[in-house]
Amino acid sequence: MSSAANSAGSPLPPLGEEEIACRVATERARLEQAAGLAGKPVEHFHRPRERPFNAEERDRVTILFGGFTWKHERLIEAVFRGCGYRFQMLPNPNLAAFQTGKEYGNNGQCNPTYFTVGNLIEFLRSLEAQGLSRQEIIDNYIFFTAGSCGPCRFGMYESEYRMAMENAGFGGFRILLFQQDQGVKANSGQPGLKFSADLFMGELNAVNLGDVINDMVYQIRPYEIARGTTDQAIKDVVDQLSDFLEHRKRYEILERTPRWFSERLSRRKKLKDTSNTLGKILTHLYSKDFLAAMRLARERLGKVEVDHTRVKPIVKITGEFWAQLTEGDGNFNMFTFLEQEGAQVYVEPIGAWVTYLLYEARANLDERKGLDVPYPGARWWQLKKQLANQWKFRKKWLLLRLSEGMWNRQHARAARHLGGLTHRLAPQGELARMAHPFYHSLARGGEGHLEVGKNVYYTTHGLCHMVLALKPFGCMPSSQSDGVQSAVVNRFPEMIFLPIETSGEGEINAHSRMQMALGEAKIKAKAEFEQALASTGKKLDEIKAYVAKHRQLRSPFYPVPRRQGIAGVAANFVLHVSNLIDGKAHLAKLPGEA
């Protein structure tokens, strides 16, 4: 390309910085004048300032919360109340809430937004119908929900909630966020919600107990002999554990130590606070009253009798977080429908999402190693600087690894004390490894690689007969996963995988698709059972007669050995009972037996 030249053909000297800036300013002024913008002040967008939730409001302001299963919500509600907050779970959202959300929200939003904000508006209207004014509602209620800065529409939920509340006539209603990658304190900065050791450890227990109980519901109910006994037992257990979490005595070191020691300790604030926090953590996790509460819950559930000779296909649930967790119209009542169709539902725990976030933070830290260090570019012989860089990286890495390990351990511990029936959390490293050839394990958005990884993990390990991925209509991250799943299914032809997009409509179509896929899973489960029974050389009546003579085999907590590659409960059960009849195995002890 030739350089600029004057009329005589000689090159022009290059423009200086000042001359370029002057010409740009002149052209900007001309364009502003032509557009009629000249002389108007520049007004940049700023996030609206929201009235804070202050500590002095705790006694009168009620925090509203929803979006999980009712088991999780009852336990979480109990912990907040035990920490001195007015806390109330919202009703389960229904189609009326969905329509209300669509009426007052933007077009094209995910259905979790419509269901959630519509449910909130419906609840506030019910308060208004009870005689409260709108200003009283705005002053005395706030909504606590999850936030995100991810690439999907989840990152805009907060602003959508605020806009819908404004349109519905509740302008100024406060939304308190829990930021998934930061937490309550870091995101909200409001002293009204204090992120204390009691609150954190209580919520850890509440989520783990909710996960364990929710898993047990769907493992016990399909096999219950007397219909309705599981639901009643679960209700009793949740009531009992909620009462315990709300009213358990809080640990305070000055109240637990001799007077002479507490007087000295009170004068050393840092040591007192550290010792008190450690005492609270140990009490929340290992106190005798907590173990006793879980033992009572296990004994209540142990009264339910089950028949594990029923052949049922196991359907593993994956997908978008809200759609795979909610129980109701938000996912076409899919769990109830599956059980009515003769399947066993393998639900997804919240703990899997928590450990995924911790694993992803650690994986990202590995990739960024050396970028955020005190001494960038330190030479190999500068040992002190190299050690300082390594320590900063390792300190963060170890904290994340310990947090992930602690969560897994406490989930497994809660499962063990509640009968040992619940599945362990899937190992995040293995999920990432299995998904990576098909979906990059550092790709962000929604559940990232999890949908692909879970499909491969649960199928190849023989833990289910089919995988059902539930996600909101038009969910971008899940749509990407679905595109990849075609390659996954081609690689593993034994898979039965069905993705279903949920919204407020289309329930009949979704159930019809589910029935067709479930038909294949039923054939797979029945063939597996018949092959297992044939290998024993016994009739099913012989197996049932032996079970009728031994009560522990009708307990939901009886530990049935699982054979490699056999997913069905009934198939594993008849193989074990056959070994008992032949004297090749001994009756196992139930949890709590001496």
N, C-alpha and C positions, 0 to 999 in steps of 0.2 A: 504494500500500500504506500502510495507517495505521500510526503508531508505537505502541509498547507503551504501555499505560495502566494505572493502578491501579484499585481497585474503585470509586473516586469518579469515574473517567473522565478524570482529569488525566494527562498524559504522565509516564512514569517517567524519571528522569535516566539518561543513558547510563552503562554500566558502564565502570570504569577498567581499565587494562591489568592491574593487580595482581589485581583481582577476577576477571577472565577467566582469568588463569593459575591462580588458586586453584581455580576451578570445574573447569577442565580436569584439574588434578592430582587433585582429589577423584574425578572420574569415572574417570580412568585407574586409580587405586587400587582403586576398586570393581570394575572389570572384571577386573583382575589377580587380585583376591581370588576372584571368581567362577570364574575359569579355573584357579585353583590355582597361579598363577605368583607370588604375593606372596612377597617375601623372596629369590627366586632371583637370582643375579647375571646381568647381561646379558653374553652371549658372542657377539660379532660374528664373522663368518666372515673368516678371513685365509688368503691363499694359502699353502699349505704351503711351508715352507722346505726347499730342496733342498741337499744337500751340494755345495759348489762344485767346479769342475774347476780345480785349481791348477797353476801352472807346473811345480812339482816332479814332477807326475804325467805330464808329456808323454812321458817315456821308456818308460812302462809301460802307459798307458791308450790303448786303441784307439778312435778315433772312427768310428762306423758311419754310413753315409750311403746314401740311395737315393731313387728317385722320378723320375729322368730316364731318358733312353735310355742304353744301355750305352756308347755313344760319349762322351757328355757325362761320365758317371760315371768312366770310365777316365782321362780327361784331368784332371778335377777331383781325383781321387785322387792323380794324379801330382804336381800342384801342392802339395797339402798335405804329401805325403811329402817333396818337395823343400824345404819350409819347416821340416822337422824334426818333423812330427807322425806318429804311427801312425794311419793312415787306411785304411779298408777299405770298399769298395762292397758292398752287400747283393745277393744274387741277385735276379733278376727275379721279382716276386711272381706266384704262380699261384693256382688255385682253392682248393688246400689252405690257403694262407695266408688267403684270404678267409674260409673257414669257421672257421679258428682265430680270426680277428679278430671274427667275429660271436659266437663262443662266449664270448669274454672281454670284449667291449665292450658298450656300451649299444645298445638297439634304436633303429632309425630314424636311424642315422648314414649319412653319405655312404660309398659304397663305396671311395673312396681311403683313408679311415680304416681300414676293415676290411682292405683289402689291405696297407696299410703296416704297421700294428701287428701284424697276423697274420704278416706276413713277418718282422718283427723277432723275434717270439716263436719262430717256427720256427727262425730262425738261432741264437738263444740256446739253444734246446733241442739243436741240433746240437753246440754247444760243450759242453753238459752231457754229451752222449753220448760226446764225445771224452775225458771224464775230468775236466773242470773242475767245481768245486763252484759252487753258485749264488752264494755270497758272493764267490768269485773273479771270477765273471762281472760281478756288480754293481760290484765294486771296479775292474775292469780294462777295462770297456767303457762307452761312452756313445753316445747316439744324437743325431745332428745333423740338424735338420729345419727347415722354414720355419714361421713363425708369422704370425698376422694378427689384427687387431682389427676386421675387417670385419663386416658384418651377417649373413653366412651362417654355416653351421656350421663353416667353416674356422677361425673365431675360437676354437672350442672344441677343436680337434684336440689341443692340448697336454694339456689335462686328460683327454681321452679316452685318449690314449696312456698317461698315468700310471695311470689307473684299470685299464686292460686289463693293464698290466704287473703291477700289484698283484694282480689276480685270477688271473693266470697263475703267481703265486709268485715274481715278480721285484720285489717291493716295494723301493723305494729306488733302482731303476735310474734313472740320470740322463738327462734330456732336455735337450739344449742347443739353444736356439732362435736362428734367424736371422729377425729381425723384418723384414718386407718394406719397411716404411716407415722403419726405423731402422737396421738392420744388426746385425751380431753384437755389436760392442762396446757399443753403446747399450743393447741389450736384455739381454744376459747379464751384463755387468759382471764376468765371470770372467777372471782373468789367465791361465788355462790356454790360452785361445785368443786369441792376440795378433793384432789386426787390423793387420798390417804392410803396407808398400808392396809387398813381394815377394808376399805372399799376395793382396792386392787385384789387382795387375796380372797376376799369374799366373792368377787366376780369371777376369779379364776375357778373357785370351787363351784360356783353356780353354773358356769358354762360347761364345765366337765361333767357335773352331775346331770345337767340337762341333756348333754350328748349321750351319756350312758343310758339314762332312762328312756330317751327317745329311741335309741337303738333296740333296747329290750322290748319296747312295746311292739315293734314290728317283727321281732323274732318270736315272741310268745303268742301274740293274738291269733295268727293263722292256724295255730295248732291247739288252741284251748279246747278242752272237752265241753265245758259249760260256757255257752255264749255270754259275753259281757263281763266275765270274771276278770279278765285282764284289764279292761278299762277301769273297773271299779278299784282294782288293786293299785293301778298306776295313780288314780286320783288320790287314794289314801296316802300313797308314798309321797307324792308331790306336796300334799297338805302337810304331812309330818316334817319333811325336810325343809319346806318353806318356813314353817314355824320355828324350827331349830335355827336356821340361818338368820332369821330376824331377831330372835330373842337370846341368842347365845351370849354369854358374858364376854365382854371385850377385855383383852389383856392390857393391863397397865402395870409396868414394872414397879412403880412406887407402891402399888397396892399388894404386890405379890412378894415383896422382900421385907426383912425385918426392919423395924423403925430406925435403928441405929445406922443401917446401911442406906436406907432410902433417904435419910436426912443428908448424908454425905453425897449421895448420888445426885440429889436435886440441885446441888450447888455446881455440878459439872454438866452443863446443858448438852454439850455435844456427845459426851459419853452416855448420858441418860437417853437422849433421843435415838442414838444408834442401838443401844441395848433394848430399848422399848420396841423399835421396829423389828429387830431380830426375834424378840419374844412373840410379837404378833404373828410373824410369818410361821414360826414353829407351832404356835397354838392353832392357827387356822388349818394347818396341814396335818398335824399329828396329835391333836388333843384327844383324850379318851372319850370326851362327849361327842366329838365328831365321828369317831369310829363306832360308838354305840348307836348313833343316829343312823348310820349306814347299815349296821347289823339289823336294826329293827325294820328298815326298809326291805332288806333282803328277805327277812323272815316273812314279811307280809306278801311279797311277790312269790315266795316259795309255796304258798298255799294254793296257787293256781295249778291245776293238773292239765297236762298236755298229751297229745297223741302224735308222736313223731313219725308214725308210719304213713301219714298223709303225704302224697306226692305233690309238691308244689315247685314250680319254677322260681328261681331267685332272680329278681330284677334289680340291678344296681342302678341307683339314681346319681346322675352327674348333671352338669350344666351350669347355668348362671346362679350365683349365690342365693338370691332371693327366691327365684322360681323353684330351685331344687329343695328349698327349706320350708317354704310356707305350706300350710295345710288348709286348703279351701278353694274358693273360686279363683284365686290367683294363679293356680296351676291346674285348673279344670278338675279339682278334687281328685287328682290322679292317684294318690296313695289309696284312698278309699276305693276307687274304681278297680285298681289292681287287686286289692284283697277280695273284692266281690267277684272278680274274675278267676279267683283261685291261685293267685300268686303270692309270694313272700317278697316284701319290699325291703331292700337293703339301702337304708337312708344314708345321707351324707352328713357328717358331724361338722359343727362350727370349728372345732379344733383343727380340722384339716385345712381350713382357710387361714387360721392363725399361724400354723406351722409353715404354710406356704409363704406367707408374708415374711416370716423370719428367715426362711431359706432363701428367698429372692433377695432380701437385703444382704445376706452373706455372700451370695453369688455375685451381686453387683459390686460388693466391696472387693471381692477377689479380682474382678475385671479392672477396678480403678486403683489397684495397688500401686503405690508410688506416685500417684497424682496429687493426693492431699496429704502431704507430709511436712514436718517442720523444716527439713533440709533437702529441697528438691535438687537433683543433680549432684548429690554427694558422691564422691569418688570411692572406689572400693577400699582404698587404704584409710579412709576417714572412718575408723571403726566406731567412734563415739556417735557420729552423726548417723551412720548406718544402723546402729542399735536403737537410736531414738526413733528413726523412721519405722523400723520393724516393730517397736513397742507400740507405737500409735496404731499401726494396722492390726497387730495381734490383739490388742486390748478390745477394739471394737469387734473383731472377728470372734473372739472367745465369748464375749458377752452375748452375741447373737446365737452362737452355738449352744451355750449353756441355757439360754432362754428356750430354745427349741427343744433341747433335751429335757428340761424341767417340765415343759408342757406335756410332752409325750409321756413322761414318767408319771405325772399326776393324773393324767387321763387313764393310764393303765392301772394305777393304784385304785382310783375310784371304781373302775370296772371290776377289779379283783374283789374289793370289799362289798360290792353290790351283787356278787354271785359269779363273776368271771365269764358272763355270757357275751358281753359286748366285744365287738371286733376292735383290734388295735388300730391306731391311726396309721395310714399308709406311709411308708418311708418316703420323704420328699426327694431325697437323692436318687432313689430308684425310679420314682415317677419322672423326674427330669431326664434321667438317662434313657428311659424307654421312649419318651416323647421326642427327644432331641433329633433323631433322624428324620422326623416328619414335621416337627414344629419347634423352632428355636426356643430353648428353655429360658432365654432372657427377653423374649418378645413380650412386651407389656400389653395390658388391656384385659379387663374382666378377670377370668381365671387363668389367663395366659396359656401355658402348655398343659394345664391340669386335665382338661377334658380329654385330650389325646392320650396323655399318660395314664389316666385312670382306665380308659377303655382297654388299653393294652395290658395294664397291670392286672386288673380284675378278671379279664378273660384268660390270659395266659397262665395265671396262677390257679385257675379253676375255682374261683370264688363266686361266680354267678353264671347264670345261663344266658342272660342278655343284659345290655346296657341301655338305659333310657336317659337321654340328655334333654333336660327341660330348660328352656330359655325364653326371655321375652321376645315378642315379635320384633324383628329388625335389630336384634342385639348384635352390634358390630363384631366384638371379639368372638362371640359364640358362632357367628356366621363364618368367620375365618376358620375356626376349629372344624366346623362341619365340612368345609371345603377340603380340608386335609384328611378328614375321616375316610373319604372314599379310597385314598391311597392306603390307609391303615387297614381297612377291611379287605382290600386286595392282597395285602401282605399276610393277613391272618384270616383266611376264609372261614374258620370255625366261628367267627364273631357273629352275633346278632346285635346290631346297633341300630337304634331308632332315635333321631332328633325330632323334637316337637317344639314348635314355637307357640308360646301361650299369649293370650290377650283376654279381653273380657268376653270375646265371642269365639265361636268355632269349637265349642266343647264336643259336639257330636262328631265332627270330622276328626278331632284329635283322638277321641275314644275309639272310633272305627279303625284308625291307623294302628292304635295300640293293640286292639284285638287281633289284627292280622299278624303283627310281629309276635305277640304273645302266643299265638297258636304254634309258631315254630318253636318257641321256648318250651312250651308244654310238651311237645313231641320229644324234644331233646331231654327234658327232665324225666319223662316217662321211660324212655329207652335206657337212660342211665340207671333208673331204679330197677327195671326189669332185669337188666344185665347183672346188677349187684345181687338181687334176690336169687337169680338162677345160679350164680356162682356159689351160693351157700348150700344149695341142694335141699332147701326147706321151703315149706309153704308159708304164705303170709299169715295164715291162721295160727300156725305153730309159733311164729314170732310174737303175735299178739297175745297168745295164751301165756307165754313166758313173761311178757310185760305186765299182764294183769296180776301176776303173782308178786311183783316187785314194785312197790310204790315209788322207790327212788327213780325208776326208769320213766315215770310219769311226771317227774319234777322238771320244770323249765331250766333248772340249773345243772341237770345231770351232764357231766362232761363227755360228750360223744366224740371219740377219736375221729379225726378227719383224714380220709385217704387222699393221697396226692392225685389231683386231676378230677376228683369227684366233688361236685358243688352241692348237690342236693342233700338236704337234711335227712330225708327218708332213706336214701341210698346208703349214706354213712351209718345211719342208725341200724338198719337191718344187718349190715355186715358186722357191727359190734355185738348186737344181740345174738347173732349166730355164733360168734366166738365165745360168748358167755355160756350158751347152751352146750357147746362142745368142750367147755373147760379150758379154752385157750386164752381166756381173759377173766378178770375178776371185777365184780361190781365196784365201781368207783365211789368214793365218799363224796357226799354233797358238801358245799361250803358250810362251815360252822360245825360239822360233825367231828367228834373226837377221833 
